[in-house]
Amino acid sequence: MKRLHKFILFIIVVTAQSAMQSCQTESQQQTASQLFAEPVKQPSAELIKQQQFYSLLKQGMQQQTLDKNQKSLKCESLKQDYQQESSWQTAWLLVFFSDDEFSCINLHEKKKILHSLTDLKVLTEPLHWLNSNQSYLLSSISQLKKKNKNLKKQLNHANELVTEMNLKIEALKAIEDGINKKLNEPQQNAR
């Protein structure tokens, strides 16, 4: 699963970088007269979204390189930021800030935050796609944890039954040994 996350992030970063590079090459092809003749254009909303998306991915990748103590500090900082301003960027980082060894928030909180992000119009299509996939993964993990819990209960119950049966077997062996001793005593006395 960790490899899948890295692969998905890699594909998205490459896509975002190529989109940004194409925008840069188009702007570099303009001549000096065009630059002075036309008023300065504001970056398009799509370009801003792509830059935000790229920034989020970059922050997420940087967080993966932190050690456990640094991750814990960063996590607390993100939680405080989210409580104060509730920005979708902070929410997104909280949800995706986890790996095999560390998770910033629990599954229930992640699902709740992801659900709040689904209706936002400011998110790009790749972010919506990542969010829906992450939501599916979290639901699957939740179901697997429930199954694991049930299996552990069944295993504990089976272990209790095995222990109980072993005690009964030992008691029956003791009874059998007692009966065999009583049966062997008259034969030994007769000799």
C-alpha positions in Angstrom: 0.0 0.0 0.0 2.9 2.3 0.8 4.3 1.7 -2.7 0.9 2.4 -4.2 0.8 5.8 -2.4 4.3 6.7 -3.6 3.5 5.6 -7.2 0.3 7.7 -7.2 2.1 10.7 -5.8 4.9 10.3 -8.4 2.4 10.2 -11.3 0.6 13.3 -10.0 3.8 15.2 -9.4 5.0 14.4 -12.9 1.7 15.5 -14.4 1.7 18.7 -12.4 5.3 19.5 -13.3 4.6 18.9 -17.0 1.6 21.1 -16.9 3.6 23.8 -15.1 6.4 23.5 -17.6 4.1 23.8 -20.6 2.7 27.0 -19.0 6.2 28.3 -18.5 7.3 27.5 -22.1 4.3 29.3 -23.5 5.1 32.4 -21.4 8.7 32.3 -22.4 7.8 32.3 -26.1 6.1 35.7 -25.9 8.2 38.5 -27.3 9.1 41.6 -25.4 6.7 43.7 -27.4 3.8 41.4 -26.5 4.8 41.7 -22.8 4.7 45.5 -22.9 1.8 45.9 -25.3 -0.6 43.7 -23.3 -1.6 44.3 -19.7 -0.2 41.9 -17.2 -2.6 38.9 -16.9 -3.3 37.3 -13.6 -2.6 33.6 -13.4 -5.6 31.5 -14.3 -7.6 29.8 -11.6 -6.5 26.4 -13.0 -2.8 27.3 -12.8 -3.3 28.4 -9.2 -5.0 25.1 -8.4 -2.2 23.2 -10.0 0.4 25.2 -8.1 -1.5 24.5 -4.8 -1.8 20.9 -5.7 2.0 20.7 -6.5 2.7 22.5 -3.2 0.6 20.0 -1.2 2.3 17.0 -2.8 5.7 18.5 -2.1 4.8 19.1 1.5 3.5 15.5 1.8 6.7 14.1 0.4 8.8 16.3 2.8 6.7 15.0 5.7 7.6 11.4 4.7 11.3 12.1 5.3 10.9 13.2 8.9 11.8 11.0 11.8 9.1 9.9 14.3 9.7 12.8 16.7 9.6 15.4 13.9 6.5 13.8 12.5 4.8 14.0 15.9 5.6 17.7 16.2 4.5 18.4 12.6 1.3 16.5 13.3 0.5 18.6 16.4 1.2 21.7 14.4 -1.2 20.6 11.6 -3.9 19.8 14.1 -3.6 23.2 15.8 -3.7 24.9 12.4 -6.7 22.9 11.3 -8.6 23.8 14.6 -7.8 27.5 14.1 -8.6 28.0 10.4 -9.9 24.7 9.0 -8.3 25.2 5.6 -8.8 22.4 3.1 -5.0 22.3 2.5 -4.3 21.6 6.2 -7.2 19.0 6.2 -5.7 17.3 3.2 -2.2 17.1 4.8 -3.7 15.7 8.0 -5.5 12.9 6.1 -2.6 11.9 4.0 0.1 12.4 6.7 0.7 8.7 7.6 2.8 5.7 6.7 3.3 2.2 8.1 4.9 3.5 11.3 3.0 6.7 12.0 -0.5 8.1 11.7 -1.4 11.7 12.6 -5.1 11.1 13.2 -7.2 8.0 13.6 -9.3 6.4 10.8 -12.6 7.9 12.0 -11.2 11.4 11.9 -9.6 10.9 8.5 -12.9 9.7 7.1 -14.8 12.6 8.6 -12.3 15.2 7.2 -12.3 13.5 3.7 -16.1 13.6 3.7 -15.9 17.3 4.4 -13.5 17.8 1.4 -15.7 16.0 -1.1 -18.0 18.9 -1.7 -15.4 21.6 -2.2 -15.3 23.2 -5.6 -11.7 24.5 -5.1 -10.2 21.0 -5.4 -8.8 19.9 -8.7 -9.8 16.7 -10.4 -6.7 14.8 -9.3 -7.3 15.9 -5.7 -10.9 14.7 -5.9 -9.7 11.4 -7.4 -7.1 11.0 -4.6 -9.6 11.8 -2.0 -12.1 9.3 -3.3 -9.4 6.6 -3.5 -8.2 7.4 0.0 -11.8 7.3 1.3 -12.2 3.8 -0.3 -8.9 2.7 1.3 -9.9 4.0 4.7 -13.2 2.2 4.5 -11.4 -1.0 3.5 -9.0 -0.7 6.4 -11.9 -0.1 8.7 -13.7 -3.2 7.6 -10.4 -5.2 7.8 -9.9 -4.0 11.4 -13.4 -5.1 12.3 -12.8 -8.5 10.8 -9.5 -8.8 12.6 -11.2 -7.9 15.9 -13.8 -10.6 15.3 -11.2 -13.1 14.3 -9.2 -12.3 17.5 -12.3 -12.9 19.6 -13.0 -16.2 17.8 -9.3 -17.2 18.3 -9.4 -16.3 22.0 -12.7 -18.3 22.4 -11.1 -21.3 20.6 -8.0 -21.1 22.8 -10.3 -21.1 25.9 -12.1 -24.2 24.5 -8.7 -25.9 23.9 -7.5 -25.1 27.4 -10.8 -26.4 28.8 -10.6 -29.6 26.8 -7.0 -30.2 27.8 -8.0 -29.9 31.5 -10.8 -32.4 30.9 -8.4 -34.8 29.1 -6.0 -34.5 32.0 -8.8 -35.2 34.5 -9.9 -38.2 32.4 -6.3 -39.5 32.3 -6.1 -39.2 36.0 -9.3 -41.2 36.4 -8.1 -43.8 33.9 -4.8 -44.1 35.8 -6.7 -44.5 39.1 -8.9 -47.2 37.6 -5.9 -49.0 36.1 -4.1 -49.0 39.4 -7.2 -50.5 41.1 -7.5 -53.1 38.4 -3.8 -54.0 38.7 -3.8 -54.2 42.5 -5.9 -57.4 42.7 -3.7 -59.1 40.0 -0.5 -58.2 41.9 -1.9 -59.4 45.2 -2.9 -62.7 43.6 0.6 -63.4 42.6 
